[in-house]
Amino acid sequence: MSTPQPSADGRSRGAVDLSIAPQKPDASDEEIDFSPDSSRGVGPTGRPLRHIPEPPMLDRHGPASVLAMCNQKGGVGKTTSTINLGAALAEFGRRVLLVDFDPQGALSVGLGVHPHQLDQTIYNVIMERSVDIHDVVMRTTVEGMDLLPSNIDLSAAEVQLVAEVGREQTLGRVLHPALADYDYVLVDCQPSLGLLTVNALAAADGVIIPLECEFFSLRGVALLIDTIEKVRERLNPKLEISGILATMFDPRTLHSREVMARVVEAFGDIVFDSVINRTVRFPETTVAGEPITRWAPRSAGARAYRALAREVIAR
């Protein structure tokens, strides 16, 4: 069997090029915002909007609050929310560390990093005592926001940690030296309730649950909350649910509105007033490797994540 020969640009002849050239949105290209009229004091959740004070300026940074973005269901907006909440917090003068704790490396890809090309990732920090977290943390294009990247190597950690003493506390131990440098650490969890996710919950001060406004997403939240309560009882007494974030909301559909009403009825005030609507902008930002606050700063999605950042700071 013949081996494909590399071409002048370094790619193998015959290889499929799946890259997409992102197209920057026009400055005047604003989305239609289908959210309820906030001028009447009613938000997308159907509740009166709560007063959120302007985030105060900081004269120093740290120690960081660790927030795990967690939901065992995939495709609910965990990675998108981690990137864009982090960028919005940085806009408010907070120093943020994003932790890619998913072997798929989607968070890293979403910030323009090619995970398979990395020599060191969070896997090395966890499994090799000689590697310090500061050796692996990367700067991003967003001022004040750094990244602890991941790739497929992390999948081996779940197996290797089983034999370790205190295996559920591993992430907390490796994050500890960096907490003084940041105001927020956002951990993007994998879509499962395995050992890596338990590590994230054991290291966290709070959990943000991105919840797609769809029936099957709603069904899985009870299992996640049960896991959070077990981690609080057995590993991390300070752990609390910081908030539930409704994502992929389409107020034009009855189903989205019914799910939203059920979520608010079931969870009350822990549901954020900020709601993330479905929009074409988020897939574009993934291709561009930038948060929506930079890619389309005037879009409804960017405004929603800035509002979410204000709520997170206020809480």
N, C-alpha and C positions, 0 to 999 in steps of 0.2 A: 504494500500500500504506500503510495507516495505521500510525502509530508508537504503541506502547504508552505510555500516559500514566502518570506516577508517581502512586502512591497517597499517602495521608497519612503512611505510615511510610517513604516514600522508595523503595519497591520498585515496579517497573513492574507495572501491571495485566496479568494474564495470565502473569506470570513464575512459574516453578515454584520453590517454596520447598523446598529440600532440607535445611534445617537440622534438627538433631536435638537435643532438649533432654536433656543428660546427667542421669542419675539417680545421685546419690551412693550408694555401697553402704552398707548398714547396718553399724554398728560391729561387730556380732556375726556378720556374714556372712563367714565364712572359707571358703576353698576346701579341697577335699580334696586333699592332697598325695600323688600317686601315686609319688613318687620312692622308690628303695630305702631301706631303713632305715639312716639315717646313724648311729644309735646303735651299730650293729655295725662302724662304721668303713669301710663301703663306700659310695661315692657313686654318683650316677646313671650315671657313666661305666663302672661295674663295677670300678674300681680302688680300692685303699685311699685314703681321704682324706688329703691332705697337710696338715701343720700350717701354718696361716697365722697369723702373729703379728698382734696387735692393731696397727692403724695408729698410728704415733706422732703426737703433736700437733706442729704446725708453729709456729715463732716468726717465720717470714717466708715470703713467697711468691715463686715463680719461681726460676730460669727454667723455663719450661714444657716438659714432654715432649709432643711432637706425635704423636698416634695416629690413623691413618687407619682408619676402619671401611669395609672394602672387600670386595666380592664382585660380580662382573659379572652374577650372576644376580639378578633382582629378586624381591621378596617373601620374603626370607630373614630379615628382622628387623634390617637395618642401622639404619634410622632409629629404630625402637623401642629398640634397644640403645644407640644414641648418646644419646638423651634420658635413658633410665633409668640408664645407667652414669654419665652426667654428674651426675645428681641424687644418686645414691648417693655418688659421690666428694665432692660438696659437703656431704653429711651428715657425712662424716669430716673436715670442715674444710679441704678443698682448694678452691682457686679454679679454676673451670673455664670455658673458652670453647668453646661449640659452634659449629662452622662448617658452615653449610648449603651444600654444594658440589654440589647437584643442582638443575638448572633447574626441576624439578617443585616445589621448595619444600616438600617433605613435612615436613622437620624444623621449619621455621618454623610450618607449620600445626599440627603436633603440640604446639607450645608456645603455641597460641592467637593466632598472628600471621596476619594476612591479607596474603599476599605481594603481591597485585595492587594493594594500597593503599599500598605503600611507595614513597617518592620515591628512596631510595638503598638499594642492596644491595651484596653482595660484588662484583657486576659493576662497579659504579662504582669500588670500591676497586682492582680489577684494571686497569681500562681508563682511568681518569682520574687523572693524577698529582696533581691538586689535591685529591683526596679522600683523607683519612687514615682508617685503619682505626678509630681512636677516634671518628670522626664517625658511623660506621654501627653500631657495636656497640650492642646493646640489652640492657637488664636483663630478666630473666625473673622469674616468680613464685617461683623457688627462690633463696633467699639464697646468694650466692657463685657463681651460675651465670649467665653471659651468653651472648648469641646474636649471631652474625654472619649475618644473614638472606640469603635468596636468592629469586629468582623467575624467570620464564621469560626475562628479559633475559639470564641467564647462558648460555643456549644460543647466543647470538650470540658470546660470548667464545671459544668453541672454534674458530669460523671466523676471528675476527679475530686470535687469537694465532698462527695458523700463520705469519704473515709477521713475527712479532716475533723479535728476537735473544734467545736464552736463554728461549724460550717455556715450556720445561718447569719453569723455576725461578720462574715468576711468583708462584705462591701463597706460596712460601717467602719471597720478598722482601716481600710485603705483610703477612705474619704477623709478621715479625721484630720490628717496633716494639712488639708487644703481648706478646711472650713473657715479658718481665720481670714482667708483672702477674698471671700465672696459673701454676698448677702443672700443669694438663693442658689441652691443646687437642685436642678430638675433632673430626675432619673426617668428615662424613657424605658418602660418595662416591656418584656416580650409578651405576646398574647397567650399566656398560659399562667397557671398557678403553681409552677414548679419551684425548684430550689432557688433559681435566680430571682424570681419575683418575691419569694419570701425574704431573700437577702435585702432586696430594695425596701420592703416594708419594715424590716427590722432596723434599717438604717435611717428611716424617714421620721420626720416630725409630723408630717401630714400626708394625706393621699388626695389627689385630684382624680376623679373618675370621669373621663370623657364618655358620654353616653349618647350613642346615635339615636335619633328620634325614630325608632323602628321597634316593632313588637319583640323580635327575638333578642335584641340588645337589652330590653327591659327585663326579660326573663332571667338573664344571666347575672344581674346585679346582686340578687339575693345571695348567690353562692360567693361572690367576691366579698360582700360585706361580712359573711360568715368567716371567711379566711382572715379578713382584717381584724375581726374580733378575737380570733384565736391567736394571732400574732401579738395583739395588744395584751392578752392575758398571759402568754407564755414567754414572749421575747422582748417586747417593747411597750412598756406601760404608757409612754407618752404619746403613742401613735393615735392620731385622730383623723377623721375624714374632713379635710379642709373644704371640700365642695364637690358638687356634681355639676359637670359642664355639659349642657345639651349641645350636641354637634349635628351637622348635616340636617338642620331643621329647614323645612320648606313650609312656610305658613299658608301656602296656597292649597295644601292637601289636608283633607280631614284627618287622615291617619297621623300625620305629624302633630297636628294640634291635639288629637286625643292622647297620644303618647306623652306629649308635653304636660297636659293637664294631669295625667296619671302620675308622672314623676313628681310634679309639684305637690300633689295631694299626698304622696307616699313619703316624701323626704323633706318637705317644708323649706325652712330657711337655709338649709345647706345647699340648695340648688342656687347656683350663681344667677344673678339677673342677666348677665351677659350670655348671649346665645350665638352660636356659630352657624350661620346659614350655609346651605349648599351654594357653591359658586365655582365657576370655571377657573378662578384665579389660583386656587390651591394646587391643582396639577401643574399649572404653569410655573409656580414657584419651585416645585420639586425639580423640574427640568433645569431651571435657572440656577439652582443651588443657593437661593436667597430666601429670607423670610418675607412674608407678604408686606410687612411694614416698610421694607425697602423696595420690593419689586413693584407693588401697587399701593403706595402709601395713602392714597385717597379713597381706596376701595372700602366697601362695607366690611369686608373681612378684616382689614387692617384696623378699622375703627373698633370692631368687636373685640379684637385681642388687646387693644389699648384699654378698653373698658374693663376687660377681664383682669389685666395687670393692676389696675387701680383697686379692684375688689380684693385681689390676692394680697396686695400691700396693706389694705385696710383691715384685713382679717388677721 
